Amino acid sequence: MDSNNGEFMLQGYLNYQYTREVGMMEQTEQNQDIVIVGTGAAGLFCALQFPEDRNIWMITKETVEESDSFLAQGGICVLKGMSDYESYFEDTMRAGHYENNTESVELMIKSSPDIIQSLIDYGVEFEMQNGKLQYTREGAHSTSRILYHEDLTGKEISTKLWDRVKERKNITILEHTMLLDLICEDNTCHGVVVKQADGKIAAISANYVLLACGGIGGLFEHSTNFPHLTGDALAIALQHDIRLKDVNYIQIHPTTLYSTKPGRRFLISESVRGEGAKLYNKNMERFVDELLPRDLLTAEIRKQMEKDDSKFVWLSMVDMGEEEIKKRFPNIYKKCVEEGYDPAKECIPVTPAQHYYMGGIWVDIHSKTSMNHLYAIGETSCNGVHGANRLASNSLLESLVFARAAAEQIQEQYTALSSVEGISLEKYKDFDKLEASYKKMVLAEIERMEQHV
Ligand SMILES: Cc1cc2nc3c(=O)[nH]c(=O)nc-3n(C[C@H](O)[C@H](O)[C@H](O)COP(=O)(O)OP(=O)(O)OC[C@H]3O[C@@H](n4cnc5c(N)ncnc54)[C@H](O)[C@@H]3O)c2cc1C
């Protein structure tokens, strides 16, 4: 891993620094201004919004690259001009079954040009032609308003954010470091308890904690998410009576590459359909409007799979032509070929899989949770912007808009906390059991909420 701390640029040196500093925490608690749990787009962008005199630790359960932000293919939405405002707002609301929080939707859409400018300033390269940004379209969008970088938009954004973070001396990233608990007193968050890379348990006190822990795909057998994203923050929130919202709002993506192999499902981005790919049943007949919102399209595909007695339907990109497929979707093309299908010549089998989590830790418009000094951002949080179903390519945007909102409020209201004395770390020793119990807890809560519907 590269260090983000200018003094330690080589892997060995960072590991040394890490062991030395964090290892000390068994006796001596570390005090940070801010701890951010999660190094996806939400966490990285948030860290960059703080001034350089704030001491920030970021922790991630695996490596930095292993976050869903790196996997985003399709792109990121932007308001192209005020003439598109009503339409973008309506598309987001319609996809969300009008259960969206309109204040959040308005803030997200209106902030989008500014957020995109920040990304460009951080070095993110979006597709351009003749000096103009190019836009693609995805399901349930009434026009093309999605910026992209090949079919690797998330990797481009996350890598550039990470590069900028590495330049900041005030930000330290600790990989393979898992959040086990929050340190709470009188409904105020004073820090985190973590399992370090060396397996030791440690307490880190902080004036503010931001949870940017991503989604819950790891709880499902078939998901496009990284398997370590299992909703730990939700379980911890439940334990501390931190408010959750829309816990059972889970998005299934209609088109992932069908495979019998175990592990993460490979997404066939909605922009493939936005650019003209068609769906076929087993008799090679079209059966649905490919640009329906995700939940409705998923339901139609499932119906068709049942009728066909099949585990997949077919998707054809053939009409796009080999050159266009390779240019526009190089990563998808490569993966399909690896799996034995040539999308330039034949249909590929696709099937729905868990993809995104609309629910999460309830937050207000500034991303503040129901606990003082605790914020939640990105997919872990629920500010209601997506309602019951997320519109394609609104997620990266949402993560960044509300990460900035959190940082701004923390800066405005910044108050130091006294650290909590006598934290017993004994109960965290069996962390495998603890992790398993967190998974059970989240699944049980989803089940409970499902039954309430
Ligand atoms: C295949 C795929 C394609 C997608 N395509 C698009 C797209 O085109 N456009 C779009 O807008 N969105 C897309 N999305 C959704 C989008 O990528 C995510 O919603 C968004 O990136 C979430 O960012 P995040 O920072 O909240 O979480 P993530 O990027 O998932 O990061 C979560 C972080 O939390 C850490 N973490 C979790 N639990 C713990 C713990 N207990 N302790 C320590 N660390 C922990 C993880 O290690 C990770 O660093 C896609 C998602 C997938 C899976």
The ligand as an SDF file (V2000), in Angstrom:
LIG
                    3D

 53 58  0  0  0  0  0  0  0  0999 V2000
  -20.6550   -3.1000   -9.8750 C   0  0  0  0  0  0  0  0  0  0  0  0
  -21.1770   -1.7640   -9.4460 C   0  0  0  0  0  0  0  0  0  0  0  0
  -21.3980   -0.7770  -10.3920 C   0  0  0  0  0  0  0  0  0  0  0  0
  -21.8850    0.4700  -10.0060 C   0  0  0  0  0  0  0  0  0  0  0  0
  -22.0550    1.4610  -10.9470 N   0  0  0  0  0  0  0  0  0  0  0  0
  -22.4340    2.7010  -10.5490 C   0  0  0  0  0  0  0  0  0  0  0  0
  -22.5050    3.7820  -11.4690 C   0  0  0  0  0  0  0  0  0  0  0  0
  -22.2160    3.6240  -12.6410 O   0  0  0  0  0  0  0  0  0  0  0  0
  -22.8680    5.0040  -11.0060 N   0  0  0  0  0  0  0  0  0  0  0  0
  -23.2020    5.2320   -9.6990 C   0  0  0  0  0  0  0  0  0  0  0  0
  -23.5380    6.3590   -9.3430 O   0  0  0  0  0  0  0  0  0  0  0  0
  -23.1240    4.2270   -8.8030 N   0  0  0  0  0  0  0  0  0  0  0  0
  -22.7580    2.9800   -9.1910 C   0  0  0  0  0  0  0  0  0  0  0  0
  -22.6630    1.9690   -8.2650 N   0  0  0  0  0  0  0  0  0  0  0  0
  -22.9430    2.2540   -6.8620 C   0  0  0  0  0  0  0  0  0  0  0  0
  -21.7840    3.0140   -6.2560 C   0  0  0  0  0  0  0  0  0  0  0  0
  -20.5580    2.5070   -6.7430 O   0  0  0  0  0  0  0  0  0  0  0  0
  -21.7800    2.9170   -4.7520 C   0  0  0  0  0  0  0  0  0  0  0  0
  -23.0510    3.1290   -4.2330 O   0  0  0  0  0  0  0  0  0  0  0  0
  -20.8690    3.9810   -4.1450 C   0  0  0  0  0  0  0  0  0  0  0  0
  -19.6040    3.8840   -4.7480 O   0  0  0  0  0  0  0  0  0  0  0  0
  -20.7890    3.8020   -2.6650 C   0  0  0  0  0  0  0  0  0  0  0  0
  -19.6740    4.5260   -2.1860 O   0  0  0  0  0  0  0  0  0  0  0  0
  -19.3320    4.4610   -0.6550 P   0  0  0  0  0  0  0  0  0  0  0  0
  -18.1270    5.2940   -0.4880 O   0  0  0  0  0  0  0  0  0  0  0  0
  -20.5440    4.7780    0.1230 O   0  0  0  0  0  0  0  0  0  0  0  0
  -19.0260    2.9110   -0.3810 O   0  0  0  0  0  0  0  0  0  0  0  0
  -17.8840    1.9480   -0.9310 P   0  0  0  0  0  0  0  0  0  0  0  0
  -17.2020    2.5250   -2.1080 O   0  0  0  0  0  0  0  0  0  0  0  0
  -18.4720    0.6020   -1.0810 O   0  0  0  0  0  0  0  0  0  0  0  0
  -16.8470    1.9120    0.2650 O   0  0  0  0  0  0  0  0  0  0  0  0
  -17.1840    1.3080    1.4890 C   0  0  0  0  0  0  0  0  0  0  0  0
  -15.9710    1.3270    2.3740 C   0  0  0  0  0  0  0  0  0  0  0  0
  -16.3310    0.9580    3.7030 O   0  0  0  0  0  0  0  0  0  0  0  0
  -15.3810    0.0300    4.1890 C   0  0  0  0  0  0  0  0  0  0  0  0
  -15.9820   -0.7440    5.2800 N   0  0  0  0  0  0  0  0  0  0  0  0
  -17.1530   -1.4280    5.3020 C   0  0  0  0  0  0  0  0  0  0  0  0
  -17.3530   -1.9810    6.5060 N   0  0  0  0  0  0  0  0  0  0  0  0
  -16.2930   -1.6520    7.2690 C   0  0  0  0  0  0  0  0  0  0  0  0
  -15.8870   -1.9250    8.6030 C   0  0  0  0  0  0  0  0  0  0  0  0
  -16.6340   -2.6600    9.4440 N   0  0  0  0  0  0  0  0  0  0  0  0
  -14.6990   -1.4250    9.0340 N   0  0  0  0  0  0  0  0  0  0  0  0
  -13.9070   -0.6810    8.2140 C   0  0  0  0  0  0  0  0  0  0  0  0
  -14.2380   -0.3860    6.9510 N   0  0  0  0  0  0  0  0  0  0  0  0
  -15.4120   -0.8590    6.4880 C   0  0  0  0  0  0  0  0  0  0  0  0
  -14.9980   -0.7750    2.9740 C   0  0  0  0  0  0  0  0  0  0  0  0
  -13.8200   -1.5050    3.1670 O   0  0  0  0  0  0  0  0  0  0  0  0
  -14.8770    0.3500    1.9460 C   0  0  0  0  0  0  0  0  0  0  0  0
  -13.6430    1.0000    2.0630 O   0  0  0  0  0  0  0  0  0  0  0  0
  -22.1900    0.7100   -8.6480 C   0  0  0  0  0  0  0  0  0  0  0  0
  -21.9690   -0.2850   -7.7000 C   0  0  0  0  0  0  0  0  0  0  0  0
  -21.4780   -1.5310   -8.0880 C   0  0  0  0  0  0  0  0  0  0  0  0
  -21.2760   -2.5800   -7.0650 C   0  0  0  0  0  0  0  0  0  0  0  0
  1  2  1  0
  2  3  1  0
  2 52  2  0
  3  4  2  0
  4  5  1  0
  4 50  1  0
  5  6  2  0
  6  7  1  0
  6 13  1  0
  7  8  2  0
  7  9  1  0
  9 10  1  0
 10 11  2  0
 10 12  1  0
 12 13  2  0
 13 14  1  0
 14 15  1  0
 14 50  1  0
 15 16  1  0
 16 17  1  0
 16 18  1  0
 18 19  1  0
 18 20  1  0
 20 21  1  0
 20 22  1  0
 22 23  1  0
 23 24  1  0
 24 25  2  0
 24 26  1  0
 24 27  1  0
 27 28  1  0
 28 29  2  0
 28 30  1  0
 28 31  1  0
 31 32  1  0
 32 33  1  0
 33 34  1  0
 33 48  1  0
 34 35  1  0
 35 36  1  0
 35 46  1  0
 36 37  1  0
 36 45  1  0
 37 38  2  0
 38 39  1  0
 39 40  1  0
 39 45  2  0
 40 41  1  0
 40 42  2  0
 42 43  1  0
 43 44  2  0
 44 45  1  0
 46 47  1  0
 46 48  1  0
 48 49  1  0
 50 51  2  0
 51 52  1  0
 52 53  1  0
M  END
$$$$
